[in-house]
């Protein structure tokens, strides 16, 4: 995913548990959370990538 984001020139930052683990939190992430730049061009490039991957939204689970 990171390679594809780069290939499509989507600007993004990493967030979530992966970042916490990088900074020393005692956990093992099982996903990669990325936040795209909010400008229209980046969001269009991201939408193109998601479309090419046939991505579908994950269902929200309430706890």
Secondary structure, 3 states (H helix, E strand, C coil): CHHHHHHCCCCEEEECHHHHHHCCCCCCCCCCEEEECCCHHHHHHHHHHHHHCCCCCCCCCCC
